[in-house]
Amino acid sequence: MKALLHKYKSVVKFILTFLTVYIVLTICYKLYLDVSDGSKYYPDYLTNLVAKQSESLINTFGYNAEIAPHPDEPSMKMLVNSKFVATIVEGCNSISVIILFISFVIAFAGKFKATFIYILTGSVLIYIVNLIRIAILSIGLYNYPWRQDIFHKVIFPMIIYGMVFLLWMFWVNRFSKKKKQHA
């Protein structure tokens, strides 16, 4: 067993680092959600912000978007040209995807400055792509409501997770110390 651990030391280190960072960030995010009472920013500040920014983005595309607190669940209703098209829930704010991204980058950490800048840049990029995803999804649901399942369950998750995968591959191949150790 000891020989196996020694042989796969870098794999074990990656997995433990990834899991540790992921668990710590997830707990921090859960604590944030627990203290968010939703009185000023419903259902929580980040989800509310994403809804407002998505609304603004849709409006720039020439549609009349409006958001409103959902009366029956902790989410924001998205209306396009007065037609209810989607709910923006906590899972739509991209934070869980950003946590996953950060955990992987730290597990394959490079130099501190490069790692920090890449995490910051990648997180902002994921956040922006998520806003664009919500806006296009809402417009798509307005124009093609019968395509809801393929939009929400296939195309748009593929876009966001595909982008995260490409960011990971770029990180591993360009900046991570792991690549240099095995070169």
C-alpha positions in Angstrom: 0.0 0.0 0.0 2.8 2.4 0.9 4.5 1.7 -2.5 1.3 2.5 -4.3 0.9 5.7 -2.4 4.4 6.7 -3.2 4.0 5.7 -6.9 0.8 7.7 -7.2 1.8 10.5 -4.8 1.0 13.3 -7.3 -2.5 11.8 -8.1 -3.3 11.4 -4.4 -2.1 15.0 -3.8 -4.2 16.3 -6.6 -7.3 14.5 -5.4 -6.9 15.6 -1.8 -6.1 19.2 -2.7 -9.1 19.3 -5.1 -11.5 17.8 -2.5 -10.2 20.0 0.3 -10.6 23.3 -1.7 -13.9 22.2 -3.1 -15.3 21.3 0.4 -14.0 24.5 2.0 -15.4 26.7 -0.7 -18.7 24.8 -0.7 -19.0 25.2 3.0 -18.3 28.9 2.8 -20.9 29.3 0.0 -23.4 27.4 2.1 -22.7 29.7 5.1 -23.3 32.7 2.8 -26.6 31.2 1.7 -27.6 30.5 5.3 -27.0 34.2 6.4 -28.7 35.6 3.3 -32.2 36.4 4.6 -33.5 37.6 1.2 -35.1 40.7 2.7 -33.3 43.3 0.6 -32.0 41.1 -2.2 -34.3 38.2 -2.9 -33.5 35.3 -2.8 -29.9 36.1 -2.1 -27.6 38.9 -3.2 -25.7 37.0 -6.0 -28.8 35.4 -7.5 -30.5 38.8 -7.4 -27.5 40.4 -9.1 -27.4 37.8 -11.8 -31.1 38.2 -12.5 -30.8 42.0 -12.7 -27.7 41.8 -15.0 -29.4 39.2 -17.2 -32.4 41.5 -17.4 -30.2 44.4 -18.6 -28.5 42.2 -21.1 -31.7 41.0 -22.6 -32.9 44.6 -22.8 -29.8 45.5 -24.9 -30.9 42.8 -27.4 -34.0 44.8 -28.0 -36.4 42.8 -25.9 -38.3 44.1 -22.9 -37.1 42.0 -20.0 -38.4 42.3 -16.4 -37.6 40.4 -13.3 -39.7 39.9 -10.2 -39.5 37.8 -7.0 -41.2 34.5 -7.5 -44.1 34.2 -5.0 -43.9 30.5 -4.5 -40.2 29.7 -4.4 -36.8 31.3 -3.7 -36.1 32.5 -7.2 -36.6 35.4 -9.6 -39.1 35.3 -12.4 -37.8 36.3 -15.8 -40.3 37.9 -18.1 -39.6 38.7 -21.7 -42.1 41.1 -23.4 -44.4 40.4 -20.4 -44.3 36.6 -21.0 -43.0 34.5 -18.1 -40.1 32.4 -19.6 -37.8 31.2 -16.8 -37.0 31.3 -13.1 -33.5 32.2 -12.0 -32.7 30.1 -8.9 -29.6 30.0 -6.8 -28.0 27.4 -9.0 -28.1 29.8 -12.0 -25.7 32.3 -10.4 -22.6 30.3 -11.6 -21.0 30.2 -8.1 -21.0 26.4 -7.9 -19.4 26.2 -11.3 -16.8 28.8 -10.3 -16.1 26.8 -7.1 -15.5 23.7 -9.2 -13.2 25.7 -11.5 -11.2 27.2 -8.7 -10.8 23.8 -7.0 -9.3 22.3 -10.1 -6.9 25.2 -10.8 -5.6 25.2 -7.2 -5.2 21.4 -7.3 -2.9 22.0 -10.4 -1.5 25.2 -9.0 1.4 27.0 -10.7 3.1 30.1 -9.4 1.0 32.0 -6.9 0.6 35.1 -9.1 -0.2 33.2 -12.2 -2.7 31.0 -10.3 -4.4 33.9 -8.6 -4.7 35.9 -11.9 -6.0 32.8 -13.8 -8.6 32.1 -11.0 -9.7 35.7 -11.1 -9.8 35.9 -14.9 -11.4 32.5 -15.3 -14.1 33.2 -12.7 -15.0 36.5 -14.3 -15.2 34.8 -17.7 -17.4 32.0 -16.3 -19.7 34.6 -14.7 -20.0 36.7 -17.9 -20.6 33.6 -20.1 -23.3 32.6 -17.6 -25.0 35.9 -17.9 -25.0 35.6 -21.7 -26.2 32.0 -21.3 -29.2 33.1 -19.2 -30.0 36.0 -21.6 -29.9 33.8 -24.7 -31.8 31.0 -22.9 -34.5 33.4 -21.9 -34.8 34.8 -25.4 -34.8 31.3 -26.8 -37.5 30.2 -24.5 -39.5 33.3 -25.4 -39.3 32.5 -29.1 -39.1 28.7 -29.0 -40.8 27.5 -25.8 -41.2 24.0 -27.2 -37.4 23.7 -27.2 -37.1 24.2 -23.4 -35.6 20.8 -22.6 -32.9 20.8 -25.2 -32.0 24.5 -24.4 -31.8 24.1 -20.6 -30.7 20.5 -20.3 -28.3 20.0 -23.2 -27.1 23.1 -25.1 -26.5 25.6 -22.4 -25.0 23.2 -19.8 -22.7 22.1 -22.6 -21.6 25.7 -23.2 -20.8 26.5 -19.6 -19.2 23.2 -18.7 -17.4 23.0 -22.0 -15.9 26.4 -21.4 -14.8 25.3 -17.9 -13.2 22.2 -19.4 -11.3 24.3 -22.0 -10.1 26.7 -19.3 -8.8 23.7 -17.3 -7.0 22.3 -20.3 -5.5 25.7 -21.1 -4.4 26.0 -17.4 -2.8 22.5 -17.3 -1.0 22.9 -20.6 0.2 26.5 -20.1 0.7 27.4 -16.5 0.6 24.5 -14.1 3.6 23.2 -12.3 2.5 19.7 -12.9 3.1 20.0 -16.7 6.7 21.2 -16.0 7.4 18.4 -13.6 6.5 15.8 -16.2 8.1 17.5 -19.2 
